Amino acid sequence: MTVRVLIVDDEAPARRVLRTHLEAEAVVDIVGEAASGPEAVEAIRAQRPDLVLLDVQMPGMNGFQVLEALGRECTAAVVFVTAHDEFAVDAFEVAAVDYLLKPFTRARFHKAFTRAMAAAGAGDARRESLARLLDAVLSRERRAVERLLVREGERMFFVPASAIVRFSADGNYVRVQTTSGWHDVRETLAHLESRFDPAQFVRVHRSQILNVAFVAEIQRLFHGDLMVVLKNGDEVRVSRRYADRLLAPGGGA
C-alpha cells in the first residue's frame, strides 16, 4: 500500500530533512508541503493524506490548532514534530501515533513511520486518540509553565521561569532576556503570554512582557504612559493600554 504523506513545517531545512527520510521509505507518495498552520488546514482538506508529519510551532496556528480546526475532517495518521514543546511530550506518549523530537535520527524517523503505517486503517480509533491528545495538551498548555526550552548554537537547554527577565517581540521571533543573556525563540508573544503565570509575567506593551520580579521602579510619563526601570537598569515603556495590568494588585506595583 502506498502511503500519501503531507509534510508540515514552517522551516524549509526541516521540510527537506523530512522529505529525505520519507524518500528512503519505499511505499511513500509525498503529496505536498505546508509552511504554516492555515496552509496545513487547506492542504489536508485538499489532499486527504494518509499521514501528516505535523510541526507543533508554526505561524498562524500551531499543530494542535490545525487539528482543532479540522475536527473529524482529519482522518490521517499524525506524527507530531517538535523542537521545544516540552508540555506536549507526555500527551504524545499517551495518545499520539508518535512524535519526533528535533533533532532526530534516521532510525528514530523509521520507527515513527512504521508506527504510522500500523495506524493506517484504524480511522475511528485514531480520531479518538487525537481527540484525547488535543484535550490533554490544551489542558496542560493552560497551566503556567515553569521553564522554557531555548537554543544556543547546537545546544538546547531549559531556562527556569524565575530566570526570565522579559520577552520582546522581534519579527517572527521573540527575544528572551534572561539573567545570563539573550535567546531567540520561534514563538509568538501571545502564545508565551498564555503559557506563563500572568501574575508573574505581565504584558506591558504589544511587543513586551515583563517578569515583575525584575521591576525596580515604575515612573509616570506624559499622556498616561509609564516607564519601567528593571533591576539591571534597562528601561521599558508601558503603553496606556496595558498600564492597568501592571498597576493592578499583584501586577508588580
VEXDREN-2710 file (C-alpha; in Angstrom, 1 decimal):
% VEXDREN-2710
k/r/px/py/pz
1/MET/0.0/0.0/0.0
2/THR/1.3/3.4/-1.0
3/VAL/1.1/6.0/1.9
4/ARG/0.2/9.5/0.8
5/VAL/2.1/11.9/3.1
6/LEU/1.9/15.7/3.7
7/ILE/4.9/17.5/5.3
8/VAL/4.0/20.5/7.5
9/ASP/6.8/22.6/8.9
10/ASP/7.5/26.3/8.8
11/GLU/11.2/25.9/8.2
12/ALA/12.5/24.8/4.8
13/PRO/15.5/22.9/6.1
14/ALA/13.3/20.9/8.4
15/ARG/11.0/20.0/5.5
16/ARG/14.0/18.9/3.4
17/VAL/15.1/16.6/6.2
18/LEU/11.6/15.0/6.5
19/ARG/11.4/14.7/2.7
20/THR/14.8/13.0/2.6
21/HIS/13.8/10.5/5.3
22/LEU/10.5/9.8/3.5
23/GLU/12.1/9.2/0.2
24/ALA/14.0/6.3/1.8
25/GLU/10.7/4.6/2.5
26/ALA/9.6/2.5/-0.4
27/VAL/5.9/3.0/0.0
28/VAL/5.6/6.8/0.1
29/ASP/3.9/9.4/-2.1
30/ILE/4.7/12.9/-0.9
31/VAL/1.5/14.8/-1.9
32/GLY/2.7/18.2/-0.7
33/GLU/4.2/20.6/1.8
34/ALA/2.8/23.3/4.0
35/ALA/4.7/26.0/5.9
36/SER/2.1/27.4/8.3
37/GLY/-1.0/26.3/10.2
38/PRO/-3.5/27.8/7.8
39/GLU/-1.7/26.2/4.8
40/ALA/-1.8/22.9/6.6
41/VAL/-5.5/23.1/7.1
42/GLU/-6.1/23.8/3.4
43/ALA/-3.6/21.1/2.2
44/ILE/-5.1/18.4/4.5
45/ARG/-8.6/19.3/3.2
46/ALA/-7.5/19.3/-0.4
47/GLN/-5.1/16.3/-0.4
48/ARG/-6.7/14.0/2.1
49/PRO/-3.3/12.4/3.0
50/ASP/-2.9/9.1/4.9
51/LEU/-0.1/10.6/7.0
52/VAL/0.7/14.1/8.2
53/LEU/4.1/15.0/9.6
54/LEU/3.0/18.0/11.6
55/ASP/5.2/20.6/13.2
56/VAL/4.0/22.0/16.6
57/GLN/5.0/25.6/16.5
58/MET/4.1/27.5/13.3
59/PRO/2.9/30.9/12.1
60/GLY/-0.9/31.4/12.1
61/MET/-1.8/28.5/14.3
62/ASN/0.1/25.7/16.0
63/GLY/-0.2/22.0/15.2
64/PHE/-2.9/21.4/17.8
65/GLN/-5.0/24.3/16.5
66/VAL/-4.7/22.7/13.0
67/LEU/-6.3/19.6/14.3
68/GLU/-8.9/21.5/16.2
69/ALA/-9.8/23.5/13.1
70/LEU/-10.2/20.3/11.0
71/GLY/-12.0/18.2/13.6
72/ARG/-13.3/15.0/12.1
73/GLU/-12.2/16.1/8.7
74/CYS/-8.7/14.9/9.6
75/THR/-8.7/11.2/9.1
76/ALA/-4.9/11.0/8.6
77/ALA/-2.5/9.4/11.0
78/VAL/-0.5/12.3/12.5
79/VAL/3.1/12.2/13.7
80/PHE/4.0/15.4/15.5
81/VAL/7.4/17.0/15.0
82/THR/8.6/19.3/17.8
83/ALA/11.8/21.1/18.8
84/HIS/10.8/22.7/22.0
85/ASP/7.3/22.0/23.2
86/GLU/8.0/20.2/26.4
87/PHE/4.4/20.5/27.6
88/ALA/3.3/18.2/24.8
89/VAL/5.6/15.3/25.2
90/ASP/3.7/13.4/27.9
91/ALA/0.5/13.8/26.0
92/PHE/2.2/12.5/22.8
93/GLU/3.3/9.4/24.7
94/VAL/-0.2/8.7/25.8
95/ALA/-2.3/9.5/22.8
96/ALA/-0.5/10.3/19.5
97/VAL/0.6/7.9/16.8
98/ASP/4.1/9.1/17.6
99/TYR/6.2/12.2/17.9
100/LEU/9.6/13.2/16.6
101/LEU/11.7/15.4/18.8
102/LYS/14.2/17.5/16.7
103/PRO/16.9/16.7/16.0
104/PHE/16.1/13.0/15.3
105/THR/18.0/10.2/13.6
106/ARG/17.1/8.2/10.6
107/ALA/16.4/5.2/12.8
108/ARG/14.0/7.2/15.0
109/PHE/12.2/8.5/11.9
110/HIS/11.8/5.0/10.6
111/LYS/10.3/3.9/13.9
112/ALA/7.8/6.7/13.8
113/PHE/6.9/5.9/10.2
114/THR/6.4/2.3/11.0
115/ARG/4.0/3.1/13.8
116/ALA/2.1/5.4/11.5
117/MET/1.8/2.7/8.9
118/ALA/0.4/0.4/11.6
119/ALA/-2.1/3.0/12.5
120/ALA/-3.4/3.2/8.9
121/GLY/-7.0/1.9/8.6
122/ALA/-7.7/2.4/12.3
123/GLY/-9.7/5.6/11.5
124/ASP/-12.2/5.8/14.3
125/ALA/-9.7/4.7/16.9
126/ARG/-7.1/7.2/15.6
127/ARG/-9.6/10.1/15.7
128/GLU/-10.4/9.3/19.3
129/SER/-6.7/9.1/20.1
130/LEU/-6.1/12.5/18.5
131/ALA/-9.1/14.0/20.4
132/ARG/-7.6/12.7/23.7
133/LEU/-4.3/14.2/22.7
134/LEU/-5.8/17.6/21.9
135/ASP/-7.7/17.7/25.1
136/ALA/-4.6/16.7/27.2
137/VAL/-2.3/19.1/25.5
138/LEU/-4.6/22.1/25.5
139/SER/-5.5/21.4/29.2
140/ARG/-1.8/21.2/30.1
141/GLU/-1.0/24.3/28.0
142/ARG/-3.4/26.3/30.0
143/ARG/-1.3/25.7/33.1
144/ALA/1.5/28.0/33.9
145/VAL/4.8/26.5/32.7
146/GLU/7.9/26.8/34.9
147/ARG/10.6/26.7/32.2
148/LEU/11.3/27.4/28.6
149/LEU/13.5/25.4/26.1
150/VAL/15.9/27.6/24.2
151/ARG/18.7/27.1/21.7
152/GLU/22.2/28.4/21.7
153/GLY/24.0/27.2/18.6
154/GLU/23.7/23.4/18.6
155/ARG/22.8/23.3/22.3
156/MET/19.3/23.1/23.7
157/PHE/18.6/23.7/27.4
158/PHE/15.9/24.8/29.7
159/VAL/15.7/28.2/31.3
160/PRO/13.6/28.4/34.5
161/ALA/10.8/31.0/34.5
162/SER/12.4/32.6/37.5
163/ALA/15.5/33.5/35.4
164/ILE/13.5/35.1/32.6
165/VAL/13.6/38.9/32.7
166/ARG/11.3/39.7/29.8
167/PHE/10.0/38.7/26.4
168/SER/10.4/41.1/23.5
169/ALA/8.8/40.5/20.1
170/ASP/11.1/40.7/17.1
171/GLY/9.5/39.8/13.7
172/ASN/8.8/36.1/13.5
173/TYR/10.8/35.5/16.7
174/VAL/10.6/36.5/20.4
175/ARG/13.8/37.6/22.1
176/VAL/14.1/36.2/25.6
177/GLN/16.2/38.2/28.1
178/THR/17.4/36.0/30.9
179/THR/19.7/36.7/33.8
180/SER/22.5/35.2/31.7
181/GLY/21.8/36.8/28.3
182/TRP/19.5/36.9/25.3
183/HIS/18.0/34.0/23.3
184/ASP/15.7/33.9/20.3
185/VAL/12.7/31.5/20.2
186/ARG/10.4/31.0/17.3
187/GLU/7.2/31.8/19.2
188/THR/4.6/34.5/19.3
189/LEU/4.3/36.8/22.2
190/ALA/0.6/35.9/22.6
191/HIS/1.4/32.2/22.9
192/LEU/4.1/32.9/25.6
193/GLU/1.7/35.1/27.4
194/SER/-0.9/32.3/27.5
195/ARG/1.7/29.8/28.9
196/PHE/3.3/31.7/31.7
197/ASP/1.8/32.7/35.0
198/PRO/0.0/36.1/34.4
199/ALA/0.7/37.1/38.0
200/GLN/4.4/36.9/37.3
201/PHE/4.6/37.8/33.6
202/VAL/2.7/40.9/32.7
203/ARG/2.1/42.3/29.2
204/VAL/3.1/46.0/29.2
205/HIS/3.3/46.7/25.5
206/ARG/2.2/45.0/22.3
207/SER/5.8/43.9/22.0
208/GLN/6.9/43.4/25.6
209/ILE/6.1/41.1/28.5
210/LEU/8.0/41.6/31.8
211/ASN/8.7/39.4/34.7
212/VAL/7.6/41.6/37.6
213/ALA/10.2/40.2/39.9
214/PHE/12.8/42.2/37.9
215/VAL/10.9/45.5/38.1
216/ALA/12.9/48.0/40.2
217/GLU/10.8/51.2/39.6
218/ILE/7.8/52.5/37.8
219/GLN/7.8/56.1/36.6
220/ARG/4.8/58.0/35.3
221/LEU/5.2/59.8/31.9
222/PHE/3.1/62.3/30.0
223/HIS/-0.2/61.2/28.3
224/GLY/-0.7/58.3/30.7
225/ASP/2.2/56.1/29.7
226/LEU/4.6/54.6/32.2
227/MET/8.3/53.7/32.2
228/VAL/9.5/50.6/34.0
229/VAL/13.1/50.5/35.2
230/LEU/14.4/47.0/35.5
231/LYS/16.8/45.9/38.2
232/ASN/19.5/45.6/35.5
233/GLY/18.9/49.3/34.6
234/ASP/17.0/48.7/31.3
235/GLU/14.0/50.9/30.7
236/VAL/10.8/49.6/29.1
237/ARG/8.0/51.8/28.1
238/VAL/4.5/50.8/29.2
239/SER/1.6/51.8/26.9
240/ARG/-1.6/53.2/28.3
241/ARG/-3.5/50.1/27.0
242/TYR/-1.5/47.8/29.4
243/ALA/-0.8/50.2/32.3
244/ASP/-3.7/48.8/34.4
245/ARG/-2.3/45.3/34.2
246/LEU/1.0/46.4/35.7
247/LEU/-0.6/48.6/38.4
248/ALA/-3.2/46.1/39.4
249/PRO/-2.7/44.3/42.8
250/GLY/-0.3/41.6/42.2
251/GLY/0.8/43.1/38.9
252/GLY/4.1/44.5/40.1
253/ALA/3.3/47.9/41.5
END
